[in-house]
Amino acid sequence: MADKTSGDLPLEARLRRLEEILASMESDEVPLEEALRLFEEGVVHVREAERVLASAELRVEELLASGRLRPLDVQKD
C-alpha cells in the first residue's frame, strides 16, 4: 500500500487527505507533535497538487497552441 504522501496519489485523493488533515488540526484534541506531523504531510500534498495542476495547465496550453483544439467559450456570471 502506498504512503499517503507518496507521489503516486491522484489529485483527488490528495485533496481529500488535505480535508482530513484540516479537520484533524481544527480539533482541540490534537497534540502539538501530531499537529506538526499533519502540517508537514499537508505541505507535501499541497506542493504535489500544485505540481500536478501546473503540469495540466501546461498541457492545455500546448494543446491550444498546437491548433488541435480551440478554446472553450465559457460565460462568466
C-alpha positions in Angstrom: 0.0 0.0 0.0 1.3 3.5 -0.9 2.2 6.0 1.7 -0.3 8.9 2.0 2.4 11.4 0.9 3.8 9.3 -2.0 3.9 10.8 -5.4 1.5 8.3 -6.9 -1.7 9.6 -5.3 -4.1 11.1 -7.7 -5.0 14.8 -7.2 -8.5 14.0 -5.9 -7.1 11.7 -3.1 -4.6 14.4 -2.1 -7.5 16.9 -1.8 -9.5 14.5 0.3 -6.5 13.9 2.5 -5.9 17.7 2.9 -9.6 18.0 4.0 -9.0 15.2 6.6 -5.8 16.9 7.8 -7.6 20.3 8.2 -10.4 18.7 10.1 -8.0 17.0 12.5 -6.0 20.1 13.0 -9.1 22.2 13.7 -10.0 19.9 16.6 -8.8 20.9 20.0 -7.6 17.4 20.8 -4.6 17.1 18.5 -1.3 17.2 20.4 1.4 19.6 19.1 3.6 16.9 17.8 0.8 15.3 15.8 -0.3 18.8 14.5 3.2 19.3 13.3 3.3 15.9 11.6 -0.1 16.6 9.9 1.1 20.1 8.8 4.2 18.6 7.2 2.1 16.0 5.4 -0.2 18.7 4.3 2.6 20.8 2.8 3.7 17.7 0.8 0.2 17.3 -0.6 -0.2 21.0 -1.4 3.2 21.1 -3.2 2.4 17.9 -5.2 -1.1 19.2 -6.1 0.4 22.4 -7.3 2.8 20.4 -9.5 0.0 18.3 -11.0 -2.1 21.4 -11.7 0.8 23.3 -13.3 1.5 20.3 -15.5 -2.1 20.0 -16.5 -2.2 23.8 -17.3 0.9 23.4 -19.4 -0.6 20.5 -21.3 -3.8 22.5 -22.0 -1.7 25.5 -23.2 0.3 23.1 -25.5 -2.9 21.7 -27.0 -4.4 25.1 -27.6 -1.2 26.4 -29.1 -1.0 23.4 -31.5 -4.3 24.3 -33.0 -5.7 20.8 -32.4 -8.3 22.3 -30.0 -10.0 25.6 -29.7 -10.7 27.5 -26.5 -14.0 26.7 -24.8 -16.2 29.8 -24.6 -17.4 29.9 -21.0 -19.9 32.5 -20.0 -18.9 34.2 -16.7 -21.7 35.1 -14.3 
